[in-house]
Amino acid sequence: MSTAHTNPPPQTPDAADRRSRTRMYAAIAIMLALFALVVTFRRDIRVRWWEHRLYHAHHVPDQARFVDLLATEPTRVAPVARRLLAHHDPILRSYGVMLAARAPATHALELLQQALQDLEPAVRYGAIQSLAARPTPEAIATLRDLADHPDQDTAMRAVHTLGNIPNPSAANPSAASPPTPNPPAPTSSIADALCQLARTHARTAIRAEAITALAHWESPQVVATLKECLRDESIHDGPLAAEQIALESLQQATPHLANAAELPHDQHHTNAQRAAAILESWEN
């Protein structure tokens, strides 16, 4: 017995039109959903795109441009800075320090402390400068602890940078100053750290740099510390960080000094002489 093959009834124009409209509405809904996702995550997408371009840029101006663009998204740069700090290229790690300094405070401190452990001196020095630019109590404590760093140049730069954080009490109180994005440095914390280093640090060079830095922090506590340092007859056998920075600038401007290793020895004094010179300048 054969079974008769029956064809489906032909579609009416209305049914075909309904199915066509259903497909069109579904496509529109998908496009609207995709558009909403792009609008919602457009800044995250943009940051990832700039980061991708930074990795593949081969010229410093191009790299700097993408770093500047990333810095316009401070709330989103912390993950980018973390990835850059883990990169094998020290130049990209230096860019990571720049972006870490733009991150929110809690992330910035963590990332900059990570950068202080970098094997590349330039990365460590960038982190030191970034910490000083945002002198919170935690940042000041970190700079103070760096005085014990095994690399003496890193330790001295940390103390030198700590001493050069602007002292609000040294400014003219009657002069109007524009508001700054960073809070004022806690003066007592910086002075306490420098006084402790000037009095008790085991390395002569660190004591010398701390004594020199105290010239910017006149107060009864600092005067007492400098008077105590009048008994420190140790002589630092190399240029201070401030002197070395001046020498490097001079070498760039004067080619025949390019091979100079340090300043003339008569530039160096005992720590007691440094303290006495500061006290004498205040008395005058």
KELOKE-577815 format. One record per residue (C-alpha): x, y, z; residue number from 1. Coordinates in steps of 0.02 Angstrom, whole numbers, plus 32768, in hexadecimal, padded with zeros to 4 digits. Example, Ala and Ser with C-alpha at 12.3 -4.5 7.8 and 13.67 -1.06 7.14 Angstrom:
{site {8267,7F1F,8186},1}
{site {82AC,7FCB,8165},2}
END
This chain:
{site {8000,8000,8000},1}
{site {804F,80A4,7FCC},2}
{site {804E,8140,8034},3}
{site {801F,81DD,7FD8},4}
{site {80A0,826B,7FE9},5}
{site {804D,830A,8020},6}
{site {809F,83B2,800A},7}
{site {808D,8438,8090},8}
{site {8009,84B3,8069},9}
{site {804D,854B,800F},10}
{site {8078,85DF,807F},11}
{site {8007,8670,8078},12}
{site {8056,8719,8056},13}
{site {8027,8752,8105},14}
{site {8084,86C1,815A},15}
{site {8122,86DE,80F2},16}
{site {811B,8796,811A},17}
{site {810A,8773,81D5},18}
{site {81A3,8701,81D3},19}
{site {8207,8783,8173},20}
{site {81D9,880A,81F1},21}
{site {8206,8796,8282},22}
{site {82B4,877A,8239},23}
{site {82CB,8834,821E},24}
{site {8298,885D,82D0},25}
{site {830E,87D8,8313},26}
{site {839E,8822,82AE},27}
{site {8375,88D0,82EE},28}
{site {8370,8890,83A2},29}
{site {841B,883E,838C},30}
{site {8465,88DE,8344},31}
{site {841C,8946,83D2},32}
{site {8464,88CC,8452},33}
{site {850F,88D5,83FF},34}
{site {8504,8993,83FA},35}
{site {84D8,8996,84B4},36}
{site {856E,8928,84DB},37}
{site {85E2,8998,8478},38}
{site {859D,8A34,84CE},39}
{site {85AC,89E3,857A},40}
{site {865C,89A2,8561},41}
{site {869D,8A20,84E3},42}
{site {871F,8A67,855B},43}
{site {8760,89BB,858A},44}
{site {8769,898C,84D2},45}
{site {87C4,8A2D,84AC},46}
{site {8843,8A10,8538},47}
{site {8867,895F,84FB},48}
{site {887D,89A0,844A},49}
{site {88F7,8A27,8482},50}
{site {8957,89A7,84E8},51}
{site {8961,8936,844F},52}
{site {89A2,89C6,83E6},53}
{site {8A22,89F2,846B},54}
{site {8A6A,8942,8469},55}
{site {8A7C,8949,83AC},56}
{site {8ABD,89FB,839B},57}
{site {8B74,89FF,836A},58}
{site {8B9C,8AB8,837C},59}
{site {8BA5,8B1B,841D},60}
{site {8B2F,8BA7,83E3},61}
{site {8AAB,8B26,83B7},62}
{site {8AC3,8ACC,845D},63}
{site {8AB8,8B71,84BB},64}
{site {8A16,8B9C,8461},65}
{site {89C1,8AFB,8497},66}
{site {8A01,8B0F,8549},67}
{site {89B5,8BBE,854B},68}
{site {8910,8B78,850B},69}
{site {8910,8AEF,858E},70}
{site {8932,8B70,8615},71}
{site {888C,8BC4,85EB},72}
{site {8835,8B2C,8637},73}
{site {887D,8B2C,86E9},74}
{site {87F7,8AB9,872E},75}
{site {8820,8A33,86AE},76}
{site {88DF,8A3A,86A0},77}
{site {890C,89D0,8738},78}
{site {88FB,8928,86DC},79}
{site {895A,8970,8647},80}
{site {89E6,89AE,86B9},81}
{site {89F0,8904,870D},82}
{site {8A04,88AC,8666},83}
{site {8A87,8929,862D},84}
{site {8AEB,8917,86CD},85}
{site {8AF5,885C,86AC},86}
{site {8B35,8874,85F9},87}
{site {8BE6,883F,85CA},88}
{site {8C0A,88E8,8577},89}
{site {8C49,8969,85F6},90}
{site {8C05,89F7,858B},91}
{site {8B56,89B2,8597},92}
{site {8B6F,8996,8652},93}
{site {8B9D,8A4F,8660},94}
{site {8AF9,8A79,8609},95}
{site {8AA5,8A08,8689},96}
{site {8AEC,8A78,8713},97}
{site {8AA6,8B13,86BD},98}
{site {89F9,8AC6,86B3},99}
{site {8A02,8A81,8764},100}
{site {8A1B,8B33,87A1},101}
{site {8973,8B61,8750},102}
{site {8913,8AD2,879F},103}
{site {88A5,8AE8,883B},104}
{site {890C,8AF9,88D9},105}
{site {88FC,8A48,891B},106}
{site {892C,89F9,8876},107}
{site {89B4,8A7A,8856},108}
{site {8A11,8A56,88F8},109}
{site {8A0C,899A,88DB},110}
{site {8A49,89A8,8828},111}
{site {8AD3,8A26,884F},112}
{site {8B11,89BA,88DE},113}
{site {8B18,892A,8863},114}
{site {8B7D,8997,87EA},115}
{site {8BFB,89BE,8874},116}
{site {8C30,8907,886B},117}
{site {8C58,8912,87B1},118}
{site {8D07,88E1,8779},119}
{site {8D11,8978,8705},120}
{site {8D4C,8A15,8761},121}
{site {8CE8,8A8A,86F0},122}
{site {8C47,8A31,8720},123}
{site {8C70,8A40,87DA},124}
{site {8C9C,8AF9,87C8},125}
{site {8BF9,8B1B,876E},126}
{site {8B99,8AC7,87FA},127}
{site {8BF6,8B31,887B},128}
{site {8BC6,8BD2,8820},129}
{site {8B12,8B99,8810},130}
{site {8B06,8B74,88CA},131}
{site {8B48,8C21,88F2},132}
{site {8AC8,8C6F,887D},133}
{site {8A3E,8C26,88EA},134}
{site {8A89,8C38,899A},135}
{site {8A0E,8BD7,8A03},136}
{site {8A4A,8B94,8AAC},137}
{site {8A5B,8AE8,8A5C},138}
{site {8AC4,8B2E,89CD},139}
{site {8B35,8B8C,8A47},140}
{site {8B4D,8AEE,8AAF},141}
{site {8B79,8A8E,8A10},142}
{site {8BFB,8B10,89DE},143}
{site {8C43,8B0C,8A8E},144}
{site {8C52,8A4F,8A88},145}
{site {8CAD,8A5B,89E1},146}
{site {8D40,8AA9,8A3D},147}
{site {8D6A,89F5,8A6C},148}
{site {8D68,89BA,89B6},149}
{site {8E03,8951,898D},150}
{site {8E27,89BE,88F5},151}
{site {8E71,8A5C,893E},152}
{site {8E43,8ACA,88AA},153}
{site {8D8C,8A96,88BB},154}
{site {8D93,8AB6,8975},155}
{site {8DE1,8B63,895E},156}
{site {8D65,8B94,88D7},157}
{site {8CD7,8B64,894B},158}
{site {8D1B,8BD2,89D7},159}
{site {8D43,8C5F,895E},160}
{site {8C92,8C57,8916},161}
{site {8C46,8C4F,89C4},162}
{site {8CA3,8CED,89F5},163}
{site {8C69,8D48,8958},164}
{site {8BAF,8D2F,8975},165}
{site {8B6F,8DE3,8985},166}
{site {8B64,8E1F,8A38},167}
{site {8ABD,8E7D,8A4C},168}
{site {8AFD,8EDB,8AE5},169}
{site {8B8D,8F21,8A7F},170}
{site {8B18,8F79,8A07},171}
{site {8AD9,902A,8A20},172}
{site {8A34,9013,8A7D},173}
{site {89F2,90B9,8A3C},174}
{site {8A0B,9089,8986},175}
{site {8974,9041,8932},176}
{site {8998,8F9C,88DF},177}
{site {8929,8F3D,8867},178}
{site {88DD,8E9B,88A5},179}
{site {893F,8DFE,887C},180}
{site {88FA,8D51,885A},181}
{site {896D,8D02,88DD},182}
{site {8957,8D20,8998},183}
{site {89E3,8D7E,89F1},184}
{site {8A71,8D14,8A31},185}
{site {8A68,8CE7,8AEA},186}
{site {8AFA,8D55,8B1D},187}
{site {8B1C,8D04,8BC6},188}
{site {8B27,8C56,8B78},189}
{site {8BAB,8C8D,8AFB},190}
{site {8C10,8CED,8B7C},191}
{site {8C06,8C5A,8BF5},192}
{site {8C45,8BE1,8B70},193}
{site {8CD5,8C52,8B3C},194}
{site {8D08,8C73,8BF0},195}
{site {8D0B,8BBA,8C16},196}
{site {8D75,8B96,8B7B},197}
{site {8DEC,8C26,8BA0},198}
{site {8E0B,8BEB,8C52},199}
{site {8E0C,8B2F,8C4C},200}
{site {8E1F,8AE4,8B9F},201}
{site {8EB1,8A6D,8B8F},202}
{site {8EEE,8AAF,8AE6},203}
{site {8F4F,8B52,8AE1},204}
{site {8F09,8B80,8A36},205}
{site {8E55,8B71,8A72},206}
{site {8E78,8BDB,8B0B},207}
{site {8ECD,8C5D,8A9D},208}
{site {8E3A,8C64,8A25},209}
{site {8DBC,8C70,8AB3},210}
{site {8E1F,8CFE,8B05},211}
{site {8E23,8D5C,8A61},212}
{site {8D68,8D42,8A49},213}
{site {8D42,8D88,8AF7},214}
{site {8D73,8E34,8AB7},215}
{site {8CC1,8E43,8A72},216}
{site {8C6C,8E14,8B17},217}
{site {8C9C,8E96,8B9A},218}
{site {8C48,8E71,8C41},219}
{site {8C7F,8E5A,8CF7},220}
{site {8C83,8D9E,8CDC},221}
{site {8CF2,8DAF,8C43},222}
{site {8D66,8E2A,8C9C},223}
{site {8D7C,8DAE,8D2A},224}
{site {8DA2,8D23,8CAD},225}
{site {8E23,8D8B,8C51},226}
{site {8E78,8DB9,8CF4},227}
{site {8E82,8CFF,8D1C},228}
{site {8ECE,8CE3,8C6F},229}
{site {8F5B,8D5C,8C98},230}
{site {8FB1,8CC5,8CE6},231}
{site {8FAA,8C62,8C42},232}
{site {9059,8C73,8BF8},233}
{site {903E,8BF0,8B70},234}
{site {9067,8C21,8ABD},235}
{site {9003,8BDE,8A2C},236}
{site {907C,8B9D,89A8},237}
{site {900E,8BC0,8910},238}
{site {8F99,8C47,88D0},239}
{site {8EF1,8C5F,8922},240}
{site {8E59,8C3B,88BA},241}
{site {8E39,8CF5,88A0},242}
{site {8EED,8D11,886D},243}
{site {8EEA,8C7A,87FA},244}
{site {8E4D,8CB9,87A4},245}
{site {8EA0,8D63,878B},246}
{site {8F3B,8D0D,8746},247}
{site {8ED4,8CA6,86CA},248}
{site {8E82,8D45,868A},249}
{site {8F2C,8D99,867A},250}
{site {8F72,8D03,861C},251}
{site {8EE6,8D0F,859C},252}
{site {8F0C,8DC6,857E},253}
{site {8FCA,8DB4,8582},254}
{site {900A,8D22,8518},255}
{site {90BB,8D24,855E},256}
{site {9075,8CF2,8609},257}
{site {901E,8C5A,85C1},258}
{site {909A,8BE3,8611},259}
{site {909C,8C35,86BC},260}
{site {906D,8BB9,8744},261}
{site {904B,8C32,87D2},262}
{site {905F,8CE3,880D},263}
{site {9107,8D20,8850},264}
{site {912A,8CDE,88FE},265}
{site {912F,8D8C,8949},266}
{site {9073,8D96,892E},267}
{site {905C,8D18,89BB},268}
{site {9054,8D42,8A72},269}
{site {9037,8CE8,8B13},270}
{site {8F83,8CD2,8B48},271}
{site {8FA9,8D45,8BDB},272}
{site {8FE0,8DCE,8B63},273}
{site {8F41,8DB9,8AFE},274}
{site {8ED7,8DCB,8B9A},275}
{site {8F3B,8E62,8BD5},276}
{site {8F26,8EB9,8B2C},277}
{site {8E69,8EA4,8B34},278}
{site {8E5D,8EE5,8BE6},279}
{site {8ECC,8F79,8BBA},280}
{site {8E60,8FA6,8B24},281}
{site {8DC6,8FA9,8B93},282}
{site {8E1A,9017,8C14},283}
{site {8E47,9094,8B8D},284}
END
